[in-house]
Amino acid sequence: MARKSSVNLVGPLIVVLLIVGGCQKLIESVFGGGDEKPVSDAQTVAASPIPLPSLLKKTLVEAEYQVEALGFESTTNGIGDYSYCSDRSDCFVYRTMPKAGTVVQPGGEVMLWFVTRAEWAFYKKHRTMPNVVGWSEERADALFEPVRDVVDSSRRKSTSVPVGQERVIRQSPKPGARLRLGQKIKLVIGYNYGSTSSSGGSGDVDVNIDRHRRESRFCSRRWWC
């Protein structure tokens, strides 16, 4: 009788093993199982050194996605030290490092230089440096507002400027020179505050002394007296 009962248990045991094995395969197919996973063709390509494709004129979000899809790390930089892209779909790549065609190792870094739409429009309109010598500071500021991050201004006393006014007296690059994206623009603003000295003094700055407060105040259109 004992032999017969053991034989009777073999059938149900086999059924249980088949069910458990089927469930295990189902679990592995849904959640993944095993230590080894098949490597796709895309992963194999990304793991190999490949040349960097051209990313010029692509939006920043497109370029970043493509760089990361190839297995590289991306970093970004604007035309100035404080440039910021508020909408990455509205900024465009104008330079990469390394250059397009350079073979990059897996996990390598790709630097993306970008311009905003307003900066792009400025450089498209001004392919060469305009002549701003003789312009007022306000007029020059308005012109270079889209690329203000690359403009450096300094001030200097100048008797060639009308009294009480400020004018651009020097610029770099020179007028008509090719204007490259991100190139530094330097302006020298000349000012002439004149002199109210009745004793024949030759000071270039008009200073009024407040005898009650013992304070000095510059007299010009920027400071009251």
Long-range contacts (C-beta under 8 A, 24 or more apart in sequence): 46-70, 46-71, 46-106, 47-71, 47-106, 48-106, 49-103, 49-104, 49-105, 49-106, 50-103, 50-104, 51-100, 51-101, 51-102, 51-103, 51-104, 52-96, 52-98, 52-99, 52-100, 52-101, 52-102, 52-103, 52-104, 52-110, 53-100, 54-100, 54-101, 55-93, 55-96, 55-100, 55-112, 56-93, 56-94, 56-95, 56-96, 56-100, 57-92, 57-93, 57-94, 58-92, 58-93, 59-88, 59-89, 59-90, 59-91, 59-92, 59-93, 60-85, 60-88, 60-89, 60-91, 60-92, 60-93, 60-112, 60-114, 61-88, 61-89, 63-93, 63-112, 64-88, 64-112, 67-110, 67-112, 70-104, 71-106, 71-107, 72-104, 72-106, 72-107, 72-108, 72-109, 72-110, 73-107, 73-108, 73-109, 73-110, 74-109, 74-110, 74-111, 74-112, 75-109, 75-110, 75-111, 75-112, 76-111, 76-112, 76-113, 76-114, 77-111, 77-112, 77-113, 77-114, 78-113, 78-114, 78-115, 78-116, 78-149, 79-113, 79-115, 79-119, 79-147, 79-149, 79-150, 79-181, 79-182, 80-147, 80-148, 80-149, 80-150, 80-182, 81-149, 82-149, 83-114, 83-116, 83-149, 85-114, 85-116, 90-116, 90-117, 91-115, 91-116, 91-117, 92-117, 92-120, 94-120, 94-181, 94-182, 95-181, 95-182, 113-182, 115-181, 115-182, 116-146, 118-146, 119-146, 119-147, 119-181, 121-146, 122-146, 122-147, 123-147, 123-179, 123-181, 126-179, 127-178, 127-179, 128-175, 128-176, 128-177, 128-178, 128-179, 129-171, 129-173, 129-174, 129-175, 129-176, 129-177, 129-178, 129-179, 129-185, 130-175, 131-171, 131-175, 131-176, 132-168, 132-171, 132-187, 133-167, 133-168, 133-169, 133-170, 133-171, 133-175, 134-167, 134-168, 135-167, 135-168, 136-165, 136-166, 136-167, 136-168, 137-166, 137-167, 137-168, 137-189, 140-168, 140-187, 140-189, 144-185, 147-185, 150-182, 150-183, 150-184, 150-185, 151-184, 151-185, 151-186, 151-187, 152-184, 152-185, 152-186, 152-187, 153-186, 153-187, 153-188, 153-189, 154-186, 154-187, 154-188, 154-189, 155-188, 155-189, 155-190, 155-191, 156-188, 156-189, 156-190, 156-191, 157-190, 157-191, 157-192, 157-204, 157-205, 158-190, 158-191, 158-192, 159-192, 159-204, 160-190, 160-192, 161-190, 161-191, 161-192, 162-192, 163-192, 163-193, 163-194, 164-192, 164-193, 164-194, 164-220, 164-221, 165-191, 165-192, 165-221, 166-190, 166-191, 191-220, 193-218, 193-219, 193-220
